[in-house]
Amino acid sequence: MDGDTRRSLDPGEARQRIRDGHAGTTSGWCDGWAQANLLAVPREQAFDLMLFAQRNPKACPLLDVFDPGATGSGRFRGDITTDVPAYRVYEHGELVAEETDVSGRWREDLVAFLFGCSFSFERALTEAGIEMRHTAAGTTVPMYRTSLACESAGAFSSSMVVSMRGVPPHRVPDTVRVCARYPAVHGAPVHIGDPSVIGITDLETPDWGDTPALRAGDVPVFWACGVTPQAMVMESRPEFALAHAPGRMAITDIHESELVTP
Amino acid sequence: MDGDTRRSLDPGEARQRIRDGHAGTTSGWCDGWAQANLLAVPREQAFDLMLFAQRNPKACPLLDVFDPGATGSGRFRGDITTDVPAYRVYEHGELVAEETDVSGRWREDLVAFLFGCSFSFERALTEAGIEMRHTAAGTTVPMYRTSLACESAGAFSSSMVVSMRGVPPHRVPDTVRVCARYPAVHGAPVHIGDPSVIGITDLETPDWGDTPALRAGDVPVFWACGVTPQAMVMESRPEFALAHAPGRMAITDIHESELVTP
């Protein structure tokens, strides 16, 4: 399947391809449709997770919350246990498995949360003529733990995870302006410039993703990242959690045009 | 206390005046600070309420959710059981009391939710030169039950309650534009024009508030209203709930400048 085909799939077609065996990235799939970070936790922890999301909207922008036990919703008209290319399974905060189908692990008390994903604002930046260096280099965006604390909620606390993109200095204001209009997919950056200010000691060794593909003169720009909920699971150790594998997202039926602010 | 004094109070001063006995409206108080609709429900129902709010952001725009049992938060640095001018107490959906202090009724399992209030967008409209007819007439804005259904969540369902303001035809587009930038305080209108389209049979007899003060030629414009959570309580009958009395709001430490979209 070439790039044009991937881009022109509608969400239902894309989920069918994934059910049929696609286990890789969903980057570049389904132009115009929002992709999402997945985290499912037991009903017992669901209120705390919702509170955590409400208090940390940049890291955990809520796109949808399913009814307890439900594997789909009006905004995700598929099966969340089979229609994501790859899943991570956590028990007491430990990553215990990575699988392409978690229908056998689903429980009636699980509540699925979908959080906005940077793919949507990357598309907006690219359309504004701001190149995504990692896309041009064919790599995954670098992600870092930071010294920025999320606001705690009940059993849940975490430091914020950020993604980093290099931007030429004269496009930094445009970068902020364009992303700020998409609060549902992380919104405006959380930091611009010196990585040490937010506790990142070495830009060359990210905690997730690939080594940065910066060009000479690029300013490092940092966004709250949808990996934060998984960092929170690792830190707060709920009994059980399911998440997507990085870069292999849930493709929703939410059109990106719904996510832009007026 | 005259209008200028009321307007220039900061939130802490205003809450002190309320603790000291003010039991009337907070309309016109604390220029620039967001006021909020209050609903507190038992922890048992809190996830469903959060889900209801997430699915109905125009009627229930979440400004803050306190920790279970907490009577204050970083965004409301007062005591929610004493610092609202008047409260409504609901048992199994029935209004059983209206009181000016509910500290004796507070329970450790209650979770307080604050929802955005139309006062903030009314100020923005007034600044844009769009007169609030009810304010000019010294009355309360009229509110109506509608045939618009909110999306249900767990135990909670409700029809949407709307408020109505008359706007001269040439200012209707500006009205939409200005309000749309405040999604945290109900945002853009949900309907413009013929009331019967949303199930309102008689504009002259609102379900809450006063008879409308329309001028000749005014177009009726309808917004999702923060009374919706109370209508939901009446319809869904949770065991216990506390709410503010209409027009007597919780004055928060959230500045309105934080609520405007980029």
Interface residues (C-beta under 8 A of the other chain):
Chain A: R43 A46 F47 M50 L51 Q54 R55 L62 V65 D67 P68 A153 G154 R177 A180 R181 P183 G187 A188 T261 P262
Chain B: R43 A46 F47 M50 L51 Q54 R55 L62 V65 D67 P68 A153 G154 R177 A180 R181 P183 A188 T261 P262
